[in-house]
């Protein structure tokens, strides 16, 4: 007896043709199909030379009679839209080019791209360790368990959480076990998750530094949290003020290297923050920004080590490797882990294979070697910047500690806006510090004029020209105070 489920040879072509999306509309199937094919050719969705499905295959896909498709093909061949050759099927005619704008039609000019850029927030992407990363990816893929290709644990791959626990304890002094690590797709993603948990816990406000990324303040605000500001001075955030802030249940800090001012949080202020958290039951959200890039001495350990149950530690591969990896991590107090994992959901946001690759990259020592190499490069860049300014723009002072991927250049009062405009005129993109100033209702940031220069991002081939353009702009800055 014949198998009723078997596919005959005659049916095979109908199931193996190319896929083609067509919106068949109109008063009749034949006219609707012809109009859909004309439109696909006219708009360029079907390029000249494209081979169309056989009449049998397309008829099966569309659920219409084969003769309807065959007749439509024949009519379009006669009109010159299609051609048919023995043995090569039906194709779009080469002369059936998509419609082009009429000559003289108004078109928007292409945006002018700056020739040089010193915007902070990015590492030198040209130095991404492609060869070492590819080798780690191959090793990780060869040894990956079958479940790595599934939906995964919302906390992230255990291999990466284990590798990070060892690395963070060794390099940043973080007190951590793998079960307290949650992988996320960037600091913004992690902060969003923690904000949701804080709101669910009835926290009303999260204190923030008076200088920082606006997008992070917006993240907290969108979660329904107030964001009173802590002033930032030459010793970092004024954390003593936390005790006088009403309704604040958490504080977001960059203690290792305040962004963007480049100040390290002084030891007594670190201690005061932990004391506040213990006394009030509050949480410290520690963004370990540039924690691995200190040039004049060993970096101070993470604040999290002072009280792991009162600090949420955030780290990421965005500055050490590349933001495009979308890999970051949180080390959470034990009681916060289930709530954050629940907020994240049942599927991981980051590729399991990228997580396994980073785990292999760390355990093989390649991550340490890359960070050390980039630390030397960035320190050299910072030294070159300072030396060039001392020679060509001595009125501009570099402030902040010797660390990170950006420097703050203090300007005479009232000159920031004009300097930014002058830089743009020379095709150089720079940010004034006013971009990062937060005029919080509780504690407005003091105003001063400065540039925040991201010296890490330009590739080596563009660095000399970028530095020259910056010095040319700054050499005209006057000492006159306005």
Buried (B, 14 or more C-beta within 10 A) or exposed (E): EEEEEEEEEEEEEBEEBEEBEBEBEEEEBBBBBBBBBBBBBBEEEBEBEBEBBBBBBBBBBBEBEBEBBBBBBBBBBEEEBBBEEEEEBBBBBEEBEEEEEEEEEEEEEEEEEBEBBBBBBBBBEEBBBEEBBEBBBEBBEEEBEEEBEEEBBBBBBBBBBBBBBEBBBEBBBBBBEBBBBBBBBBBBBBBBBBBBBBBEEEBEBBBBBBBBBEEBBEBBBEBEBBBBBBBBEEBBBBBBBBEEBEEBBBBBBBBBBBBBBBBBBBEEBBEBBBBBBEEBEBBBBBBBBBBBBBBEEEBBBBBBBBBBBBBBBBBBBBBBBBBEBBBBBBBBBEEBBEBBBBBBEEEBBBBBBBBBBBBBBBBBEBBBEBBEEBBEBBBEBBEBBBEBBEEBBEBBBBBBBBBBBBBBBBBBEEBBEBBBEBBEEBEBBBBBBBBBBBEBEBBEBEEBBBBBBBBBBBEEEBBEEBBBBBBBBBBEBEEEEE
